[in-house]
Amino acid sequence: MPIVLDDTTHLLVLTGAGISAESGVPTFRDANGLWNSHRFEDLASPEGFAADPLLVWKFYSQRRRGLDNVKPNAAHHALVAVEQRLGERFLLVTQNVEGLHAAAGSRRMVEMHGNIMRTKCSGCRRTPFDDRASHDVLPPCDECGEPLRPDVVWFGEAIPPRALDAIDGFLKRGTNLVFLAVGTSGVVYPAAGLVDVVRRAGGASWLVNAEAPANVSRFDHVEIGPAGTVLPALFA
């Protein structure tokens, strides 16, 4: 059953790790177990960075190198095609940090958790900048001298207010809402909250995932399977 998109539809899409798994994005436990002796909090939290910033940079530098040959898949491209069709009536919110949506051509997009291919300053308000470098030494900020860090949201950090404002603004502006969650569990925030918001507004909700979540009944439609196969068919 395809998703019906007419001239009034406002489509809000939330993506998680499952949409990029088919592209071969390395996971935290990949790299031959190199990081298995570390807690994730040691590598992805403000406390971990304060304790050993070079260790954190080595971890993220390896993650950057692991993305060198990773390309967007059919699911990413399907979302680009829908965005081009709907224009301002489309918003993509992604929990992913590897940048595949942008590489595929998505533009109306909120990277809720940041992007590991950007770097920002841990001390000043310098604008984050694109950075694919593998840092073997701790890089300092050119403007204030404080250590630079990956531009991602770590454990214990809040989602940037501008990301939440963009979602809220889209939901308030939109009529005939459709919410589509792809490659993410429907039981955790923000998917769990968004599906209820859209339901209260009288909109329809879809979930595309490798397996059904515990709250499957809260979605109007659930498609189980690989996103790269399911999404192009849903938008046909």
C-alpha positions in Angstrom: 0.0 0.0 0.0 1.7 3.3 -1.1 1.8 6.4 1.0 -0.8 8.9 -0.5 0.8 12.3 -1.0 -1.5 14.9 -2.5 -1.1 18.7 -3.0 -1.8 19.4 0.7 0.2 16.7 2.3 2.9 17.7 4.8 5.4 14.9 5.3 7.6 14.7 8.4 10.2 12.0 8.1 12.4 10.7 11.0 15.3 8.4 10.2 17.6 6.4 12.4 20.5 4.0 12.1 18.5 1.4 10.2 18.3 3.4 7.0 22.1 3.6 6.7 22.8 0.1 7.8 22.3 -1.1 4.1 25.0 1.3 3.1 27.5 -0.5 5.3 28.0 2.3 7.9 30.4 0.9 10.5 29.0 0.5 14.0 30.6 1.4 17.3 31.7 -2.3 17.8 33.2 -2.6 14.4 36.9 -2.1 13.6 38.0 -5.6 14.8 37.0 -4.9 18.4 39.4 -2.0 18.8 37.0 -0.1 21.0 35.5 -3.0 22.9 37.5 -2.3 26.0 35.9 1.2 26.3 32.5 2.2 27.5 30.6 4.3 24.9 30.5 7.1 27.5 34.3 7.2 27.5 34.2 8.0 23.8 31.0 10.0 23.4 30.3 12.2 26.4 31.6 15.6 27.7 33.1 13.8 30.6 35.0 11.4 28.3 36.3 14.2 26.3 37.4 16.1 29.4 39.2 13.0 30.7 40.9 12.0 27.5 40.2 14.2 24.5 42.8 12.6 22.3 41.2 9.1 22.8 37.9 10.6 21.7 39.5 12.1 18.6 41.1 8.8 17.7 37.7 7.1 17.9 36.0 9.7 15.7 38.9 9.9 13.3 38.5 6.1 12.7 34.8 6.5 12.2 35.5 9.2 9.6 37.9 7.0 7.8 35.4 4.2 7.9 33.0 6.3 5.9 35.4 6.9 3.0 33.7 4.4 0.7 30.2 4.5 2.1 27.5 5.8 -0.3 23.8 6.6 0.1 21.4 3.8 -0.8 18.0 3.6 -2.5 16.2 4.7 0.7 18.2 7.9 0.9 17.5 8.6 -2.8 13.8 7.9 -2.4 13.5 10.6 0.3 15.3 13.1 -2.0 12.8 12.4 -4.7 9.9 13.0 -2.4 11.4 16.2 -1.1 11.8 17.5 -4.6 8.1 16.7 -5.2 6.7 18.3 -2.0 9.1 21.2 -1.5 8.4 23.2 1.7 5.8 20.6 2.7 8.6 18.2 3.5 10.9 18.0 6.5 13.5 15.3 7.2 14.8 14.8 10.7 17.6 12.4 11.1 19.2 10.9 14.2 22.2 9.8 12.1 25.5 11.6 12.1 27.3 10.1 9.0 26.0 12.6 6.5 24.5 10.2 4.0 21.2 12.2 3.6 23.1 15.3 2.6 25.3 13.3 0.3 22.2 11.9 -1.5 20.9 15.5 -1.9 18.5 16.1 1.0 18.3 19.8 1.8 15.2 20.4 4.0 16.8 18.5 6.8 17.5 18.6 10.5 20.6 16.7 11.7 19.3 16.2 15.3 22.5 14.7 16.6 25.0 16.6 14.5 27.5 15.3 11.9 30.8 13.6 12.5 32.2 15.3 9.4 31.9 18.7 11.1 34.1 20.1 13.9 33.3 22.8 16.4 35.1 24.5 19.3 34.6 23.2 22.9 35.2 26.7 24.2 33.9 29.5 22.0 30.9 30.0 19.7 32.9 29.6 16.5 30.7 28.4 13.6 31.1 24.6 13.1 32.9 23.7 9.9 33.3 20.8 7.5 36.2 18.6 8.5 37.1 15.1 7.2 40.6 15.1 8.8 41.9 12.3 10.9 43.3 14.1 13.9 46.3 12.3 15.5 47.0 15.2 17.8 44.5 17.3 19.7 43.5 20.1 17.4 43.2 23.6 19.0 40.7 26.3 17.9 42.3 29.0 15.8 40.2 31.7 17.5 40.4 30.9 21.2 42.9 28.0 21.6 40.5 25.6 23.3 40.3 22.0 22.0 38.2 21.4 19.0 35.6 18.5 19.1 33.3 16.7 16.7 30.1 18.5 16.1 27.8 15.8 17.5 25.4 15.5 20.4 27.0 13.3 23.1 25.5 11.4 26.0 24.4 14.0 28.6 24.0 16.8 26.1 20.7 18.3 25.0 19.4 18.2 21.4 20.0 21.7 20.0 16.9 23.9 20.5 17.0 24.9 16.8 16.4 21.3 15.9 13.4 21.0 18.1 12.1 24.4 17.0 12.3 23.3 13.3 10.2 20.2 14.1 7.7 22.2 16.1 7.4 24.9 13.5 6.8 22.3 10.8 4.1 20.5 12.8 2.3 23.8 13.6 2.4 25.0 10.0 1.4 21.7 8.4 -2.0 20.4 7.5 -2.8 16.9 6.3 0.2 15.6 8.2 1.9 12.3 7.5 4.6 11.0 9.8 7.1 8.4 8.6 9.7 6.8 10.8 12.4 4.8 9.0 15.1 2.6 10.6 14.4 3.7 14.1 12.5 2.1 17.0 9.0 3.6 17.5 9.3 3.3 21.3 11.9 5.9 22.1 11.9 9.7 21.7 11.5 11.4 19.4 9.6 8.7 17.4 7.3 7.8 20.3 6.4 11.5 20.8 6.0 12.4 17.2 3.7 9.6 16.3 1.3 10.8 19.1 1.5 14.4 18.0 0.6 13.6 14.5 -2.2 11.3 15.6 -3.7 14.0 17.8 -3.6 16.3 14.7 -5.6 13.8 12.7 -2.6 12.8 10.6 -1.4 9.3 9.4 1.7 7.6 10.7 4.0 5.0 9.1 6.9 2.9 10.4 9.5 1.2 8.1 11.9 -0.9 10.1 13.7 -4.2 10.2 11.4 -5.4 13.0 8.2 -4.4 14.6 8.5 -2.3 17.8 6.6 -3.0 21.1 4.3 -0.1 20.4 3.4 -1.2 16.8 -0.3 -0.5 17.4 0.4 3.2 17.8 1.3 3.5 14.1 -1.4 3.4 11.4 0.8 1.5 9.0 3.9 -0.7 9.6 6.1 -2.1 6.9 8.8 -4.6 8.0 11.8 -5.0 5.8 14.9 -3.2 4.4 14.4 0.5 3.9 16.1 0.5 0.5 13.5 -1.9 -0.8 10.4 -0.7 1.1 10.7 3.1 0.7 10.9 3.2 -3.1 7.8 1.0 -3.3 5.9 3.1 -0.8 6.5 6.3 -2.8 5.8 4.7 -6.2 
